[in-house]
Amino acid sequence: MQLALKRGFDIALALLLLVMAAPILLLLYLYIRTRLGAPVFFTQTRIGKGEREFQLIKFRSMTQAKDVNGALLPDHLRLHAFGAWLRSTSLDELPELWNILKGEMSFVGPRPLLPDYLPYYRMEEKIRHQMRPGITGLAQINGRNATTWDTRLAYDAQYVKNFSLVLDARILWRTIAVVLKREGISAEGHATMRRLDDERRGITSPRRGEDGRGALPGKVEHITPPP
């Protein structure tokens, strides 16, 4: 019952926000098209519920700058000043409302991650794929990208095990404060955070072409889910 209500809430709120945010979406589209060029949207394959792949859609915030060999430069070198602002305000996430309407995502849930990470989840972490991924989640209000992968994935598992509509409401409320304070948008030394596969294989240097965010790390706080 709670999952059905959650899905109904997702659809209703996504439709409402798409209507209300239509002028903002149009302005951002035109500005990105003018400043960064085409494409305006960034799409990337992510893993959703049941480990099914889907195409995540966001506003593009990085240039397509390449090195002399034609490879994309590291994220922090391609992140435009406007793109950094877009990410710090989370406005780049607005197109994900379409992912919610399509049933690929929810407002609250574990963030959708790359297919590359699938072999690197521990058994207890795979529970994160039993729920639709979310725009925000328990990990996002507890350090966001400024925490460790072990902590972040533990929060994801904790959310799935303790899911309730009350917990979702608390996460949404806390998300507003996190976004306004622009907390935890990146880990130190990274445009977003270190890749999970690199971390668990002990690779220290960042890869080119990561999808990242740029800002200062934030304080980690904890919300205990209701029983």
C-alpha positions as CSV (number, residue, x, y, z in Angstrom):
1,M,0.0,0.0,0.0
2,Q,2.7,2.4,1.0
3,L,4.6,1.8,-2.3
4,A,1.4,2.5,-4.3
5,L,0.9,5.7,-2.4
6,K,4.5,6.7,-3.0
7,R,4.1,6.2,-6.7
8,G,0.9,8.2,-6.8
9,F,2.6,11.0,-4.9
10,D,5.6,10.9,-7.3
11,I,3.4,11.3,-10.4
12,A,1.2,14.1,-8.9
13,L,4.2,16.1,-7.6
14,A,6.2,15.6,-10.8
15,L,3.3,16.9,-12.9
16,L,2.8,19.9,-10.6
17,L,6.4,20.8,-10.6
18,L,6.8,20.5,-14.4
19,V,3.9,23.0,-14.8
20,M,5.2,25.4,-12.1
21,A,8.8,25.1,-13.3
22,A,8.1,25.4,-17.0
23,P,9.4,29.0,-17.3
24,I,12.6,28.1,-15.3
25,L,13.1,25.0,-17.5
26,L,12.8,27.2,-20.7
27,L,15.2,29.9,-19.4
28,L,17.7,27.3,-18.4
29,Y,17.4,25.5,-21.7
30,L,18.0,28.7,-23.7
31,Y,20.9,29.9,-21.4
32,I,22.7,26.5,-21.6
33,R,22.2,26.4,-25.4
34,T,23.7,29.9,-25.7
35,R,26.6,29.5,-23.2
36,L,27.5,25.8,-23.5
37,G,26.0,24.9,-26.9
38,A,24.4,21.6,-27.9
39,P,23.4,19.2,-26.5
40,V,21.5,21.0,-23.7
41,F,20.8,17.8,-21.9
42,F,23.2,15.3,-20.4
43,T,22.0,11.7,-20.6
44,Q,23.8,8.7,-19.1
45,T,23.0,5.1,-18.5
46,R,22.2,4.4,-14.8
47,I,20.9,1.4,-12.9
48,G,17.4,1.4,-11.5
49,K,15.0,-0.9,-9.7
50,G,15.8,-4.5,-10.3
51,E,19.2,-3.6,-11.7
52,R,17.5,-2.5,-14.9
53,E,19.3,0.2,-17.0
54,F,17.6,3.5,-17.9
55,Q,18.7,6.8,-19.3
56,L,19.1,9.5,-16.7
57,I,18.5,13.0,-18.0
58,K,19.9,16.2,-16.6
59,F,20.9,19.7,-17.8
60,R,24.4,19.7,-19.1
61,S,26.8,21.7,-17.0
62,M,30.2,20.8,-18.5
63,T,31.9,21.7,-21.8
64,Q,33.0,19.2,-24.3
65,A,36.7,20.3,-24.1
66,K,39.2,17.6,-25.1
67,D,43.0,17.1,-24.9
68,V,45.3,16.8,-27.9
69,N,44.5,13.1,-28.2
70,G,40.8,13.8,-28.5
71,A,39.9,12.5,-25.0
72,L,37.6,14.5,-22.7
73,L,39.4,16.5,-20.1
74,P,38.8,15.7,-16.4
75,D,35.5,17.0,-15.0
76,H,37.0,19.8,-13.0
77,L,38.6,21.3,-16.2
78,R,35.4,21.1,-18.1
79,L,33.1,22.4,-15.4
80,H,31.8,25.8,-16.6
81,A,31.2,28.6,-14.0
82,F,27.5,28.6,-14.8
83,G,27.6,24.8,-14.7
84,A,29.1,24.8,-11.2
85,W,26.3,27.2,-10.1
86,L,23.7,25.0,-11.7
87,R,25.0,22.0,-9.9
88,S,25.3,23.7,-6.5
89,T,21.7,24.8,-6.7
90,S,20.6,21.3,-8.0
91,L,18.7,22.9,-10.8
92,D,20.5,20.6,-13.2
93,E,18.3,17.8,-11.7
94,L,15.0,19.3,-12.9
95,P,14.8,17.2,-16.1
96,E,14.8,14.1,-13.9
97,L,11.1,14.9,-13.3
98,W,10.7,13.2,-16.7
99,N,12.4,10.1,-15.3
100,I,10.0,10.1,-12.4
101,L,6.9,10.3,-14.7
102,K,8.3,7.4,-16.8
103,G,8.5,5.3,-13.6
104,E,12.3,5.0,-13.7
105,M,12.8,7.1,-10.6
106,S,11.2,8.5,-7.5
107,F,11.6,11.7,-5.6
108,V,13.2,9.7,-2.7
109,G,15.4,6.7,-2.9
110,P,19.0,5.6,-3.4
111,R,20.7,7.7,-6.1
112,P,21.0,5.9,-9.4
113,L,24.6,4.9,-10.1
114,L,26.7,3.7,-13.0
115,P,26.4,0.2,-14.5
116,D,30.2,0.0,-14.0
117,Y,29.7,-0.3,-10.3
118,L,27.5,-3.4,-10.3
119,P,30.4,-5.9,-9.7
120,Y,31.7,-3.8,-6.8
121,Y,28.6,-3.8,-4.5
122,R,28.9,-6.0,-1.4
123,M,26.0,-8.4,-0.9
124,E,24.3,-6.2,1.8
125,E,24.5,-3.2,-0.5
126,K,22.6,-4.7,-3.4
127,I,19.4,-4.2,-1.5
128,R,19.5,-0.6,-2.8
129,H,18.1,-1.9,-6.2
130,Q,14.9,-3.1,-4.6
131,M,13.5,0.4,-4.7
132,R,13.3,3.0,-7.5
133,P,16.3,5.3,-7.4
134,G,15.6,8.8,-6.2
135,I,16.5,12.4,-6.8
136,T,17.3,12.6,-3.1
137,G,17.7,10.1,-0.4
138,L,18.9,9.3,3.1
139,A,22.5,9.5,1.9
140,Q,22.0,12.9,0.3
141,I,20.9,14.5,3.6
142,N,23.8,12.8,5.4
143,G,26.8,14.2,3.7
144,R,25.8,13.8,0.1
145,N,29.0,13.4,-2.0
146,A,31.3,14.6,0.8
147,T,31.1,11.2,2.6
148,T,32.6,7.8,1.9
149,W,31.2,5.2,-0.4
150,D,30.8,2.7,2.5
151,T,28.8,5.3,4.4
152,R,26.7,6.3,1.5
153,L,25.8,2.8,0.5
154,A,25.0,1.9,4.1
155,Y,22.5,4.8,4.2
156,D,21.0,3.4,0.9
157,A,20.5,0.0,2.5
158,Q,19.2,1.5,5.7
159,Y,16.6,3.5,3.7
160,V,15.3,0.4,1.8
161,K,15.1,-1.6,5.0
162,N,13.2,1.1,6.9
163,F,11.1,2.6,4.1
164,S,8.0,4.5,5.1
165,L,6.1,7.5,3.8
166,V,6.9,9.3,7.0
167,L,10.6,8.7,6.4
168,D,10.2,10.0,2.8
169,A,8.5,13.2,4.1
170,R,11.4,13.8,6.5
171,I,14.0,13.3,3.8
172,L,12.2,15.7,1.5
173,W,12.0,18.3,4.2
174,R,15.7,17.9,5.1
175,T,16.7,18.0,1.4
176,I,15.4,21.6,1.1
177,A,17.8,22.7,3.8
178,V,20.7,20.8,2.3
179,V,20.1,22.3,-1.2
180,L,19.7,25.8,0.2
181,K,22.9,25.5,2.2
182,R,24.6,23.8,-0.8
183,E,26.1,21.2,1.4
184,G,28.2,18.1,0.5
185,I,28.1,18.6,-3.3
186,S,31.6,17.3,-3.8
187,A,34.4,15.3,-2.1
188,E,37.7,17.0,-1.5
189,G,39.8,16.8,-4.7
190,H,37.0,15.7,-6.9
191,A,34.3,17.4,-9.0
192,T,31.8,15.0,-7.4
193,M,33.3,12.1,-5.5
194,R,35.7,9.3,-6.1
195,R,34.4,6.5,-8.3
196,L,33.2,3.4,-6.4
197,D,35.1,1.0,-8.7
198,D,38.3,3.0,-8.4
199,E,38.0,3.2,-4.6
200,R,37.4,-0.5,-4.2
201,R,40.2,-1.4,-6.5
202,G,42.6,1.1,-4.8
203,I,43.0,3.4,-7.8
204,T,43.9,7.0,-6.7
205,S,43.9,9.1,-9.8
206,P,40.5,10.4,-11.2
207,R,39.3,9.2,-14.5
208,R,38.5,11.5,-17.4
209,G,34.8,12.1,-18.3
210,E,33.4,11.5,-14.8
211,D,30.0,13.0,-14.2
212,G,30.7,15.3,-11.2
213,R,29.6,18.3,-9.2
214,G,31.7,21.1,-7.9
215,A,31.4,22.7,-4.5
216,L,32.5,22.5,-0.9
217,P,32.0,19.4,1.3
218,G,29.3,19.6,3.9
219,K,28.7,18.4,7.5
220,V,27.4,14.9,7.9
221,E,24.2,14.6,10.0
222,H,22.1,11.6,10.7
223,I,18.3,10.9,10.7
224,T,17.3,7.7,12.5
225,P,14.5,6.1,10.5
226,P,11.3,5.3,12.4
227,P,10.9,1.6,13.5
